[in-house]
Protein backbone atom coordinates (compact mmCIF):
# COMPACT_ATOMS: atom_id res chain seq x y z
CA UNK A 1 0.00 0.00 0.00
CA UNK A 2 2.78 2.40 0.83
CA UNK A 3 4.74 1.74 -2.36
CA UNK A 4 2.08 3.04 -4.79
CA UNK A 5 1.53 6.08 -2.55
CA UNK A 6 5.25 6.73 -2.43
CA UNK A 7 5.49 6.49 -6.21
CA UNK A 8 2.56 8.87 -6.57
CA UNK A 9 4.20 11.39 -4.25
CA UNK A 10 7.46 11.17 -6.19
CA UNK A 11 5.62 11.80 -9.47
CA UNK A 12 3.73 14.76 -8.01
CA UNK A 13 6.89 16.33 -6.58
CA UNK A 14 8.76 15.79 -9.86
CA UNK A 15 5.96 17.39 -11.83
CA UNK A 16 5.95 20.37 -9.46
CA UNK A 17 9.68 20.79 -9.91
CA UNK A 18 9.34 20.67 -13.70
CA UNK A 19 6.62 23.31 -13.60
CA UNK A 20 8.69 25.46 -11.27
CA UNK A 21 11.69 25.17 -13.57
CA UNK A 22 9.66 26.30 -16.56
CA UNK A 23 8.26 29.24 -14.61
CA UNK A 24 11.78 30.04 -13.50
CA UNK A 25 12.74 30.99 -17.04
CA UNK A 26 9.40 31.92 -18.54
CA UNK A 27 9.16 35.06 -20.67
CA UNK A 28 7.46 36.94 -17.84
CA UNK A 29 9.96 35.76 -15.24
CA UNK A 30 12.57 37.89 -13.51
CA UNK A 31 15.12 35.31 -14.64
CA UNK A 32 14.32 35.57 -18.35
CA UNK A 33 16.68 37.66 -20.48
CA UNK A 34 14.75 39.70 -23.03
CA UNK A 35 15.55 39.91 -26.71
CA UNK A 36 17.96 42.67 -27.65
CA UNK A 37 16.70 45.38 -30.06
CA UNK A 38 19.62 44.50 -32.34
CA UNK A 39 18.19 40.98 -32.72
CA UNK A 40 14.77 42.40 -33.58
CA UNK A 41 16.32 44.74 -36.12
CA UNK A 42 18.47 42.11 -37.82
CA UNK A 43 15.73 39.46 -38.00
CA UNK A 44 12.98 41.75 -39.32
CA UNK A 45 12.17 42.52 -42.94
CA UNK A 46 10.98 46.00 -41.99
CA UNK A 47 11.93 48.48 -39.26
CA UNK A 48 10.07 51.79 -39.19
CA UNK A 49 9.25 54.77 -37.02
CA UNK A 50 5.69 55.98 -37.33
CA UNK A 51 2.35 56.96 -35.81
CA UNK A 52 -0.62 54.63 -35.46
CA UNK A 53 -3.53 56.37 -37.20
CA UNK A 54 -6.35 53.86 -36.88
CA UNK A 55 -7.25 50.19 -36.63
CA UNK A 56 -9.96 47.86 -37.88
CA UNK A 57 -10.95 44.24 -37.32
CA UNK A 58 -10.70 41.92 -40.33
CA UNK A 59 -11.63 38.25 -40.80
CA UNK A 60 -9.01 35.87 -42.15
CA UNK A 61 -8.79 32.24 -43.16
CA UNK A 62 -6.79 30.54 -40.40
CA UNK A 63 -6.03 27.57 -42.66
CA UNK A 64 -3.91 29.63 -45.07
CA UNK A 65 -3.67 33.16 -43.60
CA UNK A 66 -5.72 34.73 -46.41
CA UNK A 67 -7.37 38.04 -45.53
CA UNK A 68 -11.10 38.17 -46.19
CA UNK A 69 -11.98 41.82 -46.67
CA UNK A 70 -15.31 41.02 -48.34
CA UNK A 71 -18.05 39.56 -46.11
CA UNK A 72 -19.13 37.55 -49.17
CA UNK A 73 -15.80 35.74 -49.06
CA UNK A 74 -16.47 34.83 -45.43
CA UNK A 75 -19.91 33.44 -46.18
CA UNK A 76 -18.73 31.38 -49.14
CA UNK A 77 -15.81 29.99 -47.15
CA UNK A 78 -18.09 28.92 -44.32
CA UNK A 79 -20.33 27.13 -46.81
CA UNK A 80 -17.29 25.40 -48.33
CA UNK A 81 -15.89 24.16 -45.04
CA UNK A 82 -19.23 23.66 -43.34
CA UNK A 83 -18.18 25.30 -40.05
CA UNK A 84 -16.99 28.59 -38.65
CA UNK A 85 -13.77 27.47 -36.94
CA UNK A 86 -11.72 28.39 -40.01
CA UNK A 87 -12.69 32.06 -39.79
CA UNK A 88 -10.89 34.10 -37.16
CA UNK A 89 -10.46 37.81 -36.54
CA UNK A 90 -7.27 39.84 -36.83
CA UNK A 91 -6.49 43.54 -36.72
CA UNK A 92 -5.06 45.86 -39.35
CA UNK A 93 -3.37 49.01 -38.10
CA UNK A 94 -2.82 51.96 -40.40
CA UNK A 95 0.56 53.54 -39.70
CA UNK A 96 1.93 56.88 -40.93
CA UNK A 97 5.57 56.04 -41.59
CA UNK A 98 8.02 58.81 -40.86
CA UNK A 99 11.35 56.98 -41.08
CA UNK A 100 12.35 53.64 -42.63
CA UNK A 101 15.45 52.04 -41.13
CA UNK A 102 15.14 48.72 -42.94
CA UNK A 103 12.93 47.43 -45.74
CA UNK A 104 12.93 50.33 -48.21
CA UNK A 105 11.74 47.89 -50.88
CA UNK A 106 8.52 47.32 -48.90
CA UNK A 107 7.74 50.68 -47.27
CA UNK A 108 8.37 54.30 -48.28
CA UNK A 109 9.22 57.12 -45.90
CA UNK A 110 6.52 59.74 -45.36
CA UNK A 111 3.83 57.32 -46.49
CA UNK A 112 1.03 55.27 -44.97
CA UNK A 113 1.19 51.50 -44.62
CA UNK A 114 -0.92 48.76 -43.04
CA UNK A 115 0.20 46.22 -40.45
CA UNK A 116 -1.62 42.93 -39.86
CA UNK A 117 -1.57 41.21 -36.47
CA UNK A 118 -3.44 38.54 -34.52
CA UNK A 119 -1.35 38.87 -31.34
CA UNK A 120 -4.47 38.74 -29.11
CA UNK A 121 -4.20 42.34 -30.21
CA UNK A 122 -3.85 43.18 -26.51
CA UNK A 123 -0.37 44.60 -27.02
CA UNK A 124 -1.28 46.54 -30.13
CA UNK A 125 -4.70 47.70 -28.94
CA UNK A 126 -3.07 49.44 -25.98
CA UNK A 127 -1.00 51.54 -28.36
CA UNK A 128 -2.56 54.97 -28.57
CA UNK A 129 -3.24 56.59 -31.89
CA UNK A 130 -1.17 59.63 -32.83
CA UNK A 131 1.79 58.51 -30.72
CA UNK A 132 5.07 57.64 -32.41
CA UNK A 133 6.49 54.11 -32.20
CA UNK A 134 9.37 52.07 -33.50
CA UNK A 135 8.01 48.88 -35.03
CA UNK A 136 9.53 45.79 -36.63
CA UNK A 137 7.68 43.34 -38.85
CA UNK A 138 7.92 40.56 -41.40
CA UNK A 139 6.86 40.40 -45.03
CA UNK A 140 8.20 36.90 -45.79
CA UNK A 141 7.60 33.85 -43.63
CA UNK A 142 11.10 32.58 -44.42
CA UNK A 143 12.57 35.53 -42.48
CA UNK A 144 10.96 34.53 -39.19
CA UNK A 145 13.37 33.11 -36.58
CA UNK A 146 12.18 29.65 -35.59
CA UNK A 147 14.55 28.82 -32.75
CA UNK A 148 12.93 27.91 -29.43
CA UNK A 149 10.94 30.96 -28.42
CA UNK A 150 7.41 32.18 -27.78
CA UNK A 151 7.29 33.02 -31.49
CA UNK A 152 8.06 29.49 -32.72
CA UNK A 153 5.82 28.00 -30.01
CA UNK A 154 2.86 29.95 -31.42
CA UNK A 155 3.70 28.91 -34.98
CA UNK A 156 3.80 25.25 -34.00
CA UNK A 157 0.26 25.62 -32.67
CA UNK A 158 -0.98 27.65 -35.66
CA UNK A 159 -1.66 30.64 -33.42
CA UNK A 160 0.59 33.04 -35.33
CA UNK A 161 -0.96 33.14 -38.83
CA UNK A 162 1.07 34.85 -41.49
CA UNK A 163 -0.08 36.80 -44.55
CA UNK A 164 2.69 36.48 -47.14
CA UNK A 165 3.53 39.77 -48.85
CA UNK A 166 1.81 41.80 -46.10
CA UNK A 167 3.59 43.59 -43.23
CA UNK A 168 2.98 41.30 -40.24
CA UNK A 169 3.40 42.11 -36.57
CA UNK A 170 3.92 38.75 -34.87
CA UNK A 171 3.57 37.96 -31.19
CA UNK A 172 6.91 36.91 -29.73
CA UNK A 173 8.79 37.89 -32.91
CA UNK A 174 8.17 41.58 -33.52
CA UNK A 175 9.13 44.62 -31.46
CA UNK A 176 7.11 47.76 -30.80
CA UNK A 177 7.93 50.53 -28.35
CA UNK A 178 7.07 54.18 -27.97
CA UNK A 179 9.82 56.28 -29.53
CA UNK A 180 10.13 58.71 -26.63
CA UNK A 181 10.77 55.78 -24.25
CA UNK A 182 13.87 54.70 -26.13
CA UNK A 183 17.24 55.76 -24.77
CA UNK A 184 19.38 58.14 -26.88
CA UNK A 185 21.73 55.19 -27.45
CA UNK A 186 18.92 52.99 -28.79
CA UNK A 187 17.71 55.71 -31.16
CA UNK A 188 21.20 56.20 -32.56
CA UNK A 189 21.77 52.45 -32.82
CA UNK A 190 18.56 51.96 -34.81
CA UNK A 191 19.68 54.47 -37.43
CA UNK A 192 23.38 53.62 -37.48
CA UNK A 193 24.81 50.68 -35.55
CA UNK A 194 22.37 47.75 -35.67
CA UNK A 195 22.36 47.43 -39.46
CA UNK A 196 26.17 47.32 -39.62
CA UNK A 197 26.52 44.47 -37.15
CA UNK A 198 23.95 41.83 -38.05
CA UNK A 199 26.83 39.40 -38.55
CA UNK A 200 27.31 39.23 -34.79
CA UNK A 201 25.01 36.79 -33.00
CA UNK A 202 23.60 37.63 -29.57
CA UNK A 203 23.31 34.63 -27.24
CA UNK A 204 20.92 35.13 -24.31
CA UNK A 205 21.47 33.04 -21.17
CA UNK A 206 18.39 32.74 -18.94
CA UNK A 207 18.41 32.00 -15.23
CA UNK A 208 21.03 32.56 -12.57
CA UNK A 209 24.57 31.86 -13.71
CA UNK A 210 25.17 28.68 -11.72
CA UNK A 211 21.61 27.35 -11.70
CA UNK A 212 21.42 23.85 -13.28
CA UNK A 213 18.12 24.77 -14.93
CA UNK A 214 19.50 27.84 -16.72
CA UNK A 215 19.91 27.64 -20.47
CA UNK A 216 21.08 29.78 -23.37
CA UNK A 217 19.16 30.76 -26.52
CA UNK A 218 21.94 30.17 -29.03
CA UNK A 219 25.33 28.48 -29.17
CA UNK A 220 27.94 29.70 -26.69
CA UNK A 221 30.64 28.40 -29.04
CA UNK A 222 29.63 31.28 -31.32
CA UNK A 223 30.63 33.86 -28.74
CA UNK A 224 33.69 31.90 -27.69
CA UNK A 225 34.89 31.95 -31.30
CA UNK A 226 34.40 35.70 -31.52
CA UNK A 227 31.26 35.65 -33.66
CA UNK A 228 28.83 36.99 -31.08
CA UNK A 229 28.15 38.48 -27.64
CA UNK A 230 26.52 37.01 -24.53
CA UNK A 231 23.67 38.55 -22.54
CA UNK A 232 22.71 37.44 -19.03
CA UNK A 233 20.94 38.74 -15.94
CA UNK A 234 24.04 40.65 -14.85
CA UNK A 235 24.46 42.82 -17.96
CA UNK A 236 20.93 42.73 -19.42
CA UNK A 237 19.62 46.18 -18.42
CA UNK A 238 22.74 48.11 -19.46
CA UNK A 239 23.18 46.04 -22.63
CA UNK A 240 19.57 46.44 -23.80
CA UNK A 241 19.51 50.18 -23.30
CA UNK A 242 23.02 51.32 -24.25
CA UNK A 243 25.07 48.70 -26.08
CA UNK A 244 25.46 47.07 -29.49
CA UNK A 245 27.27 43.85 -30.35
CA UNK A 246 29.83 45.04 -32.91
CA UNK A 247 32.74 43.67 -34.90
CA UNK A 248 35.65 45.92 -35.74
CA UNK A 249 37.84 45.02 -38.72
CA UNK A 250 40.02 42.05 -37.80
CA UNK A 251 38.56 41.84 -34.26
CA UNK A 252 36.00 39.54 -32.60
CA UNK A 253 32.45 40.66 -31.83
CA UNK A 254 32.17 42.51 -28.54
CA UNK A 255 29.79 44.77 -26.64
CA UNK A 256 30.18 48.42 -27.55
CA UNK A 257 28.59 51.29 -25.62
CA UNK A 258 26.97 53.70 -28.07
CA UNK A 259 28.32 57.23 -27.52
CA UNK A 260 25.69 59.88 -26.87
CA UNK A 261 25.83 63.28 -28.59
CA UNK A 262 27.38 64.76 -25.45
CA UNK A 263 30.10 62.12 -25.40
CA UNK A 264 30.70 62.56 -29.13
CA UNK A 265 31.13 66.32 -28.63
CA UNK A 266 33.56 65.77 -25.76
CA UNK A 267 35.58 63.26 -27.80
CA UNK A 268 35.78 65.70 -30.70
C-alpha positions, 0 to 999 in steps of 0.5 A: 500500500505504501509503495504506490503512494510513495510512487505517486508522491514522487511523481507529483513532486517531480511534476511540481519541480518541472513546472517550477523550472519552466516558470523560472525561465518563462518570458514573464519571469525575472530570470528571463533575459529579453531579446535585444533590439539588435536581434529584432532589427536584424531578424525583421524585414521592416523596421520603421518609425511611425504613428498609429492612425487607426485600426480595424478588425478583419476576418481571415482564413486561419487555414492559409492566412488569407485576408477576407476583406469582403463579407461575401468571401467569409460566407462562401468559405463557411459554406465550403468548409461547413463550419466557422472554426476556419474564420478568425479575426485579426487587426489591421493598423494603419501607420503613418511612416516617418522613417524607414530604417530597414525594408525600403523595398517594402515601405516608403518614408513619409507614407502610410502603410498597413500592419496585420496582427493577430497577437491577441491584439492586446499589445497593439490595442493598448497603443494609442493613436497619434503617438510615435512608435518604433516597429519591426515586422515581417513580409516573408515567412522565411525571415521569421526566426524559428529557434525555441521561443514564444514566437516558434511556439505559437507557430507550432500551434498555428496561433501566429498566422502569417499573410505572405507579402503583407507587413505582419506584426507577430507575437513573440517575434516583432518589437514595438515601443514608444519612440520617446521611451527609447534611450538616446543610445537605442535611437542612434543604434537603430539608425546607425549601428544595428544594421552594420553588425547583423553578422554578430550573433547575440546569445541570451542566457536565462536563469542565474549563472550557476543554476542547473536549470538555466539555459542559453538561446543560441550556441555559446561556441559562437561567442567563444569563437568571436562571432557573437556576444553574450547577454545574461541577468548581470548585464541585461539592463545596461546592454539592452539600453546602451550597447550594441554587439559590434565587430571591428575590422580584424577583431571579434564581436564585442559589446560596444557602448553607443556614444551619446551626442554629449560624449561625441562632442567631448571626444571631438 
